[in-house]
Amino acid sequence: MARLSVEDQFKKLQKQKIAIEQLEHVILDKETKKNLNRIVAVIEKAVAAAHTIAATPATAKKRGRPAGSKAKRTSKLAGIKIAPKYRNPEDKKQTWTGRGRMPLWAAELAEVDQLESALIKRR
């Protein structure tokens, strides 16, 4: 059996290279189609969910907190009106219930231990 010349071997290798590249393209095309089909399936699910949400009547009662709201802890007494406990001695219109942030005038009185002098006397 005669050996192939270098040129013949080179041509044979080039043909094999071309065949391998074609197979590579076929495999990549199959994977690309598979991945594309997966993406299309996910998009179709999302669209179906969006249509379901859009078809829900607006009068339906929402549960939980509205979207984007931050969870806040509030006490059981929040929002209940109570009588003021302290009155500003210099401006009788300014009062404070003793809840929440202390007003500046009350903080100044508290610094010199005279906050009790601002107490509103109950009968």
C-alpha positions as CSV (number, residue, x, y, z in Angstrom):
1,M,0.0,0.0,0.0
2,A,1.4,3.3,-1.0
3,R,1.7,6.2,1.3
4,L,-0.1,9.4,0.7
5,S,2.0,12.4,-0.2
6,V,2.1,15.3,2.2
7,E,-0.1,17.3,-0.1
8,D,-2.7,14.5,-0.2
9,Q,-2.6,14.2,3.6
10,F,-3.0,18.0,4.0
11,K,-6.1,17.9,1.7
12,K,-7.5,15.0,3.6
13,L,-7.1,16.8,6.9
14,Q,-8.7,20.0,5.5
15,K,-11.7,17.9,4.4
16,Q,-11.9,16.5,7.9
17,K,-11.7,20.0,9.4
18,I,-14.5,21.2,7.2
19,A,-16.6,18.2,8.2
20,I,-16.0,18.8,11.9
21,E,-16.9,22.5,11.5
22,Q,-20.2,21.5,9.8
23,L,-21.0,19.1,12.6
24,E,-20.1,21.8,15.2
25,H,-22.6,24.2,13.5
26,V,-25.3,21.5,13.5
27,I,-24.7,20.9,17.2
28,L,-24.7,24.6,18.1
29,D,-27.8,25.2,16.1
30,K,-29.6,22.4,18.0
31,E,-28.5,23.8,21.3
32,T,-29.5,27.3,20.2
33,K,-32.9,26.1,19.1
34,K,-33.4,24.2,22.4
35,N,-32.4,27.3,24.5
36,L,-34.6,29.5,22.3
37,N,-37.5,27.2,22.8
38,R,-37.0,27.4,26.6
39,I,-36.9,31.2,26.5
40,V,-40.1,31.3,24.4
41,A,-41.8,29.0,26.9
42,V,-40.9,31.2,29.8
43,I,-42.1,34.3,28.0
44,E,-45.4,32.6,27.1
45,K,-45.9,31.7,30.8
46,A,-45.2,35.3,31.8
47,V,-47.6,36.7,29.2
48,A,-50.3,34.2,30.4
49,A,-49.8,35.4,34.0
50,A,-50.0,39.0,32.9
51,H,-53.2,38.4,31.1
52,T,-54.6,36.6,34.2
53,I,-53.6,39.5,36.4
54,A,-55.1,42.0,33.9
55,A,-58.3,40.1,33.7
56,T,-58.8,40.1,37.5
57,P,-61.5,42.6,38.4
58,A,-60.3,45.8,40.1
59,T,-62.9,45.4,42.8
60,A,-61.2,42.3,44.1
61,K,-60.0,42.8,47.7
62,K,-56.2,42.9,47.9
63,R,-54.6,41.0,50.7
64,G,-51.5,42.1,52.6
65,R,-49.7,45.3,52.1
66,P,-49.6,47.2,48.8
67,A,-46.6,46.6,46.6
68,G,-43.6,48.8,47.5
69,S,-44.7,49.6,51.0
70,K,-42.3,49.0,53.8
71,A,-43.2,46.9,56.7
72,K,-43.8,49.2,59.7
73,R,-44.5,48.2,63.2
74,T,-47.1,50.2,64.9
75,S,-48.4,50.0,68.4
76,K,-52.0,49.0,69.3
77,L,-52.6,52.5,70.6
78,A,-51.4,54.2,67.4
79,G,-54.1,56.6,66.1
80,I,-56.1,56.7,69.3
81,K,-56.5,60.3,70.5
82,I,-55.6,61.1,74.0
83,A,-55.6,64.3,76.1
84,P,-52.4,66.4,76.2
85,K,-50.3,65.9,79.3
86,Y,-48.0,68.9,79.1
87,R,-48.5,72.5,78.2
88,N,-45.8,75.0,77.1
89,P,-45.7,77.6,79.9
90,E,-44.7,80.4,77.5
91,D,-47.2,79.5,74.7
92,K,-50.4,78.0,76.1
93,K,-51.5,76.8,72.6
94,Q,-48.5,74.3,72.4
95,T,-49.2,71.0,74.1
96,W,-47.7,67.5,74.2
97,T,-49.3,64.2,75.1
98,G,-46.1,62.6,76.3
99,R,-46.0,60.3,73.3
100,G,-43.7,60.4,70.3
101,R,-40.9,62.9,69.9
102,M,-40.5,65.4,72.6
103,P,-41.0,69.0,71.4
104,L,-38.1,71.5,71.7
105,W,-39.8,73.4,74.5
106,A,-40.3,70.3,76.5
107,A,-36.8,69.1,75.9
108,E,-35.5,72.5,77.2
109,L,-37.6,72.1,80.3
110,A,-36.4,68.5,80.8
111,E,-32.8,69.6,80.6
112,V,-33.3,71.8,83.7
113,D,-35.6,69.3,85.4
114,Q,-38.6,71.5,85.2
115,L,-40.8,69.3,83.0
116,E,-43.2,68.6,85.9
117,S,-44.0,72.3,86.0
118,A,-45.5,72.0,82.5
119,L,-47.9,69.2,83.6
120,I,-51.5,69.9,83.0
121,K,-53.4,69.6,86.2
122,R,-56.5,67.3,85.9
123,R,-59.5,67.9,88.2
